[in-house]
């Protein structure tokens, strides 16, 4: 029998999730307040229970409750009875806390070089000309053996390119001073948003996201983005895309295993695609399509399934749809489109049910063992065994202090890179530059404190020129000279 866990059920049936098809990706969608966060929590617990590590982004700060056991409640017991769950326990889950801003978890670092020019151009929202200069900066750094690790490395490289634009243009194209200035301003804004914490070393090791505890349960890595999502959503989206690309490039092929190596949950998934250039969207689509063979499942969470590009939607095997609101003609059209993505069930009017679902209810379709989607079912989502709601600061810090990764990423490392190399090169060029020629001056005459008679007379005459008597004397002299 395959490895599986319970998602939910109704009076007639239960819906189980098969670990064998978990790498075929999925989606959780629904309007605000319909139960998406609890559904994400249930799936994360289910994967952890069967030994699959999980990485998820905590947008609202609610998911930290996964790290501690929940408490009995009559509403929870009522749902257990309705779904007919025979064995239910309140339990904590093994968790690691991460935070790009390094406040509520282990710091998360990567480097400018690992981010790459394509993703960095999207993060900075550069135009085509500016993107070309950024690609040139990476090429020049590679050709000269200089590492681009943090923001000061990239800024130094761009400044050096401006100073040497004439010699560089032959090999790397025109380097516009105004375009470089625009990139520098974008980097300054990015730094103020907290990106200097992201671009640093030691870089995140992917293996630290794919660990199990002593009992074989998958560790749930929770990335806190409560501040980042409001102040720098592009940084959040870029990090998720980078993580996806790094997993694809580094992990070996495993084919269809009994269970995935890692499952990713991307909340507010529309941010991955909003204002992203077509080239980047194509890259994401390619990675999502191919990464399943690396044993990685990707699950998108958003208010509407239409937030996800159609090419990616077509690859999602699991669909969990919470209620949608249909107040306008546009909303009603969207409901129809969403209903059409499910495999029909003669017992359910899917289009009507989408607008009638209560909080904690969902329309669900998963992949069967043979890879075919199951008919849609209207179910109650099973309650999580962990706490519904966030930890307090003391509880969170206690878990961080007991983490096996404590101290591994806390201290930044600043090794020699482009900034240090270019600074040293500039100092050497200044030291070896020839001194400017000194212009010879005429020797000064030795002055004397005594005045000659002629000098005294001359000065006296000049002083008197401004007086009335002086003007009369001058006029008399001029008449004598001119003969008038």
C-alpha positions in Angstrom: 0.0 0.0 0.0 1.3 3.5 -0.9 2.2 6.1 1.7 -0.7 8.6 2.2 -2.4 10.9 4.7 -5.9 12.3 5.2 -6.9 15.7 3.8 -10.5 15.6 4.8 -13.9 14.1 4.1 -17.7 14.2 4.4 -20.4 11.8 5.6 -20.0 9.7 2.4 -16.2 9.5 1.8 -12.7 10.5 2.9 -10.0 12.0 0.6 -6.4 10.9 1.1 -3.3 12.4 -0.4 -0.9 9.9 -2.0 2.8 10.7 -1.4 3.7 9.0 -4.7 2.0 11.8 -6.7 2.9 14.7 -4.4 5.7 15.8 -6.8 3.1 16.6 -9.5 2.5 19.9 -7.7 -0.8 21.5 -6.6 -2.7 24.6 -5.6 -4.7 26.0 -2.7 -7.0 28.8 -3.7 -9.9 30.8 -2.2 -11.0 34.2 -1.1 -9.7 35.8 2.1 -11.0 34.1 5.3 -12.1 30.8 3.7 -9.5 28.6 5.4 -6.5 28.4 3.1 -4.0 28.9 5.9 -5.4 25.9 7.9 -5.4 23.8 4.8 -1.7 24.6 4.2 -1.1 23.7 7.8 -2.8 20.3 7.4 -0.8 19.5 4.3 2.5 20.5 5.9 1.7 18.3 8.9 0.8 15.4 6.6 4.0 15.6 4.7 6.1 15.9 7.9 4.3 12.8 9.4 5.4 10.7 6.4 9.0 11.9 6.5 8.9 14.6 3.8 10.7 17.9 4.7 8.6 21.0 4.0 9.5 24.6 3.2 6.8 27.3 3.4 6.5 31.0 3.6 4.6 32.5 6.5 2.9 35.6 5.2 0.6 36.4 8.1 2.6 35.0 11.0 0.0 32.3 11.7 2.0 29.2 10.7 4.5 29.3 13.6 1.9 27.4 15.5 3.0 24.3 13.7 5.8 24.0 16.2 3.5 23.3 19.2 0.6 21.1 20.0 -3.0 22.3 19.6 -5.7 22.1 22.3 -9.0 20.3 22.3 -12.0 22.3 21.4 -15.7 21.4 20.7 -15.5 22.8 17.2 -12.5 20.6 16.4 -14.2 17.6 18.0 -17.3 18.3 15.9 -15.3 18.2 12.7 -13.5 15.1 13.7 -16.9 13.4 14.2 -18.2 14.6 10.9 -15.2 13.4 9.0 -15.2 10.1 11.0 -11.5 10.3 12.0 -10.7 7.3 14.1 -7.4 8.4 15.5 -6.6 12.1 16.1 -4.0 13.5 18.4 -2.8 17.0 19.2 0.9 17.2 18.5 3.8 19.5 17.7 5.9 19.3 14.6 9.7 19.6 14.1 10.2 23.1 12.8 13.0 25.5 11.8 12.5 29.2 11.7 14.1 31.4 9.0 13.9 35.1 8.3 15.6 37.1 5.5 15.6 40.1 7.8 17.3 38.0 10.5 14.8 39.0 13.2 12.5 36.0 13.7 14.6 33.1 12.6 17.9 31.9 11.2 19.3 34.4 8.6 18.8 33.4 4.9 21.7 34.4 2.6 22.5 34.1 -1.0 25.0 36.0 -3.3 24.6 38.3 -6.2 26.4 35.8 -8.4 24.0 33.0 -7.4 21.0 35.2 -8.0 22.1 35.9 -11.6 21.4 38.8 -14.0 18.0 37.6 -15.2 16.4 37.4 -11.7 18.3 40.5 -10.5 17.0 42.5 -13.5 13.5 41.5 -12.6 14.0 42.3 -8.9 15.3 45.8 -9.8 12.6 46.2 -12.6 15.2 47.3 -15.2 14.4 48.1 -18.8 16.1 46.4 -21.7 19.1 48.7 -21.9 19.7 48.6 -18.1 19.4 44.8 -18.1 22.1 44.6 -20.8 24.5 46.6 -18.7 23.8 44.3 -15.7 24.6 41.3 -17.9 27.8 43.0 -19.0 28.7 43.5 -15.3 28.4 39.8 -14.6 30.4 39.0 -17.8 33.2 41.4 -16.8 33.3 40.0 -13.3 33.6 36.4 -14.7 36.3 37.4 -17.2 38.4 39.1 -14.6 37.9 36.4 -11.9 36.0 38.7 -9.5 33.2 37.5 -7.2 30.0 39.4 -6.9 28.8 38.5 -3.5 26.9 41.4 -2.0 25.5 44.8 -3.0 28.7 46.7 -2.5 30.5 44.3 -4.9 27.9 45.1 -7.6 28.0 48.8 -7.0 31.8 48.9 -7.2 31.7 46.9 -10.4 29.2 49.3 -12.0 31.3 52.4 -10.9 34.5 50.8 -12.3 32.6 50.1 -15.6 31.7 53.8 -15.9 35.3 54.9 -15.3 36.6 52.5 -18.0 33.6 52.6 -20.4 35.8 53.6 -23.4 38.0 50.5 -23.2 35.2 48.2 -22.2 32.7 49.2 -24.9 34.6 47.3 -27.6 34.1 44.0 -26.0 30.9 44.5 -23.9 28.9 47.1 -25.8 28.1 50.7 -24.9 28.0 51.5 -21.2 25.7 54.4 -20.7 26.5 56.6 -17.7 22.8 57.5 -17.2 21.8 53.8 -17.3 24.4 52.8 -14.8 23.2 55.7 -12.6 19.6 54.4 -12.8 20.8 50.9 -11.7 22.7 52.4 -8.8 19.6 54.2 -7.6 17.6 51.0 -7.8 20.3 49.2 -5.7 20.1 51.9 -3.1 16.3 51.4 -2.8 16.8 47.7 -2.6 19.3 48.1 0.2 16.9 50.2 2.2 14.3 47.5 1.8 16.5 45.0 3.6 18.1 43.2 0.7 21.6 43.7 2.2 20.6 40.9 4.6 19.7 38.6 1.7 22.9 39.2 -0.3 25.7 37.9 2.0 27.6 34.9 3.0 27.5 32.2 4.3 25.0 31.2 1.6 22.0 29.0 2.5 22.8 25.3 2.0 19.9 23.5 0.4 20.5 20.4 2.5 19.5 22.3 5.6 16.0 22.5 4.2 15.8 18.8 3.6 16.3 17.2 7.0 14.4 14.9 9.2 14.3 14.6 13.0 15.4 11.6 15.1 12.0 10.0 14.7 12.1 10.2 10.9 9.6 13.1 10.7 10.2 15.7 8.0 11.3 19.1 9.4 9.1 22.0 8.5 11.1 25.1 7.5 9.1 28.3 8.1 10.3 31.5 6.4 8.8 34.5 8.2 7.9 37.2 5.6 5.4 39.2 7.5 7.4 42.4 7.2 9.0 41.6 3.8 5.6 41.0 2.1 4.5 44.6 2.8 7.8 46.5 2.4 9.6 44.5 -0.3 7.4 41.9 -2.0 9.7 41.8 -5.0 12.6 40.6 -2.7 10.3 37.8 -1.3 9.2 36.7 -4.8 12.8 36.8 -6.1 14.0 34.6 -3.3 11.4 32.0 -3.9 12.2 31.9 -7.6 15.9 31.6 -6.8 15.3 28.8 -4.4 13.2 26.9 -7.0 16.0 27.4 -9.6 18.8 26.3 -7.2 16.9 23.1 -6.3 16.5 22.3 -9.9 20.1 22.8 -10.7 21.6 21.1 -7.7 19.4 18.0 -7.0 20.0 14.8 -9.0 17.3 13.1 -11.0 15.2 10.6 -9.0 12.2 10.0 -11.2 8.9 8.9 -9.6 9.9 7.9 -6.0 7.6 6.7 -3.3 7.6 10.1 -1.7 9.2 13.5 -2.6 12.5 14.8 -1.2 11.0 18.2 -0.4 7.7 20.0 -0.8 7.5 23.8 -1.2 4.5 26.0 -0.4 4.5 29.4 -2.1 1.9 31.7 -0.5 0.8 34.9 -2.3 1.9 33.1 -5.4 0.8 35.9 -7.8 3.8 37.9 -6.6 6.0 35.5 -8.5 4.5 36.5 -11.8 3.4 40.1 -11.3 5.4 42.5 -13.5 7.9 39.7 -14.2 9.4 39.8 -17.7 8.3 37.2 -20.1 11.8 35.6 -20.1 11.6 35.0 -16.3 8.0 33.7 -16.5 9.2 31.2 -19.1 12.1 30.2 -16.8 9.7 29.5 -13.9 7.4 27.5 -16.1 10.3 25.4 -17.3 11.6 24.7 -13.8 8.1 23.8 -12.5 7.6 21.4 -15.3 11.0 19.7 -14.9 11.7 19.8 -11.1 9.2 17.0 -10.3 11.8 14.6 -11.7 14.2 15.9 -9.0 11.7 14.8 -6.3 10.3 18.3 -5.5 6.7 19.2 -5.2 5.5 22.8 -5.6 2.2 24.1 -4.2 0.9 27.6 -4.9 -1.4 29.4 -2.6 -3.4 32.4 -4.0 -6.9 33.9 -3.9 -7.7 32.9 -7.5 -6.4 30.1 -9.6 -6.2 32.6 -12.5 -3.3 34.3 -10.7 -1.2 31.4 -12.0 -0.1 31.3 -15.7 -2.1 28.8 -17.7 0.9 26.7 -18.7 1.7 26.1 -15.0 -1.9 25.5 -14.0 -2.0 22.7 -16.6 0.7 20.9 -14.6 -0.9 21.0 -11.2 -2.2 17.6 -10.1 -3.8 18.5 -6.8 -6.4 21.3 -6.6 -8.0 22.5 -3.3 -10.5 25.2 -4.0 -12.1 27.2 -1.1 -15.0 29.6 -1.6 -14.9 32.3 -4.2 -17.1 35.4 -4.2 -19.2 36.0 -7.3 -20.8 39.5 -7.1 -19.9 40.9 -10.5 -20.1 39.5 -14.1 -16.3 39.2 -14.1 -16.4 37.2 -10.8 -19.1 34.8 -12.3 -17.0 34.3 -15.4 -14.0 33.4 -13.2 -16.1 30.9 -11.1 -17.1 29.2 -14.3 -13.5 29.0 -15.5 -12.4 27.5 -12.1 -15.2 25.0 -12.1 -14.2 23.8 -15.5 -10.7 22.9 -14.3 -12.1 20.0 -12.1 -13.0 16.5 -13.2 -16.8 16.3 -13.0 -18.6 14.5 -10.3 -22.3 13.8 -11.1 -23.2 14.3 -7.4 -21.8 17.8 -7.2 -22.7 21.0 -9.1 -19.2 22.4 -9.0 -20.0 25.9 -10.2 -22.7 26.5 -7.6 -20.7 24.8 -4.8 -17.7 27.1 -5.2 -19.8 30.1 -4.1 -21.6 28.2 -1.3 -18.6 26.7 0.5 -18.3 27.5 4.2 -15.0 28.3 6.0 -13.0 25.1 6.3 -14.9 23.5 3.3 -13.2 22.9 0.0 -13.6 21.3 -3.4 -10.8 18.8 -3.8 -9.3 16.8 -6.6 -6.1 14.8 -6.2 -4.2 12.4 -8.4 -4.9 8.7 -8.1 -2.1 6.1 -8.0 -2.2 5.8 -11.8 -1.8 9.6 -12.2 -5.4 10.3 -13.2 -7.3 13.1 -11.4 -10.0 12.0 -9.1 -13.6 13.4 -9.5 -14.1 16.5 -7.5 -15.3 16.1 -3.9 -16.8 18.6 -1.5 -15.2 18.0 1.9 -14.5 19.4 5.3 -10.7 19.9 5.7 -9.4 17.8 8.7 -8.3 19.9 11.7 -4.5 20.2 12.3 -3.0 18.6 15.3 -0.8 21.7 16.0 -1.9 25.1 17.2 -4.1 27.2 15.0 -2.4 30.6 15.5 1.1 32.0 16.1 3.6 31.4 18.8 4.5 34.2 21.2 8.0 35.6 21.1 9.2 33.6 24.0 8.1 30.3 22.5 9.6 31.2 19.1 13.0 32.1 20.6 13.1 28.9 22.7 12.7 26.8 19.5 15.4 28.9 17.7 17.8 28.5 20.6 17.3 24.7 20.5 17.8 24.6 16.7 20.6 22.3 15.4 21.5 25.1 13.0 22.0 27.7 15.7 25.1 29.8 15.0 25.6 28.4 11.4 24.3 31.5 9.6 24.4 34.2 12.3 27.8 35.7 11.6 28.3 37.2 8.1 31.5 36.4 6.3 33.0 39.1 4.0 35.8 37.5 1.9 37.7 39.1 -0.8 35.5 39.9 -3.8 35.0 42.6 -6.4 34.8 45.5 -3.9 38.1 44.7 -2.3 39.9 43.9 -5.6 38.7 47.1 -7.3 39.5 49.2 -4.2 43.1 47.8 -4.1 43.5 48.3 -7.9 42.4 51.9 -7.6 44.9 52.5 -4.8 47.8 51.0 -6.8 46.9 53.1 -9.9 46.9 56.2 -7.8 50.2 55.4 -6.2 52.0 54.6 -9.5 50.6 57.5 -11.5 53.3 60.1 -12.5 53.3 63.4 -10.7 52.1 66.4 -12.7 55.0 68.6 -14.1 55.8 71.6 -11.9 55.7 74.9 -13.9 58.9 77.0 -13.4 58.3 80.5 -12.1 60.5 83.6 -12.7 62.8 84.5 -9.9 61.5 87.2 -7.6 63.4 90.5 -7.2 64.7 91.2 -3.8 62.5 93.9 -2.3 63.9 96.8 -0.4 62.2 98.7 2.4 63.5 102.0 1.1 61.7 103.7 -1.8 63.4 105.7 -4.6 62.5 109.4 -5.2 60.8 108.5 -8.5 58.7 105.8 -6.8 57.6 108.2 -4.1 56.6 110.8 -6.6 54.7 108.3 -8.7 52.7 107.0 -5.7 51.9 110.5 -4.6 50.6 111.4 -8.1 48.4 108.3 -8.2 47.0 109.0 -4.8 46.1 112.5 -5.9 44.3 111.5 -9.1 41.1 111.0 -7.2 41.1 114.4 -5.7 39.8 117.6 -7.2 43.2 119.2 -7.2 44.6 116.2 -8.9 42.1 116.4 -11.7 43.0 120.1 -12.3 46.7 119.3 -12.5 46.0 116.5 -15.0 43.9 118.8 -17.2 46.7 121.4 -17.2 49.2 118.9 -18.3 46.9 117.6 -21.1 46.5 121.2 -22.4 50.2 121.7 -22.5 50.7 118.4 -24.4 47.9 119.1 -26.9 48.8 122.8 -27.4 45.4 124.0 -26.4 
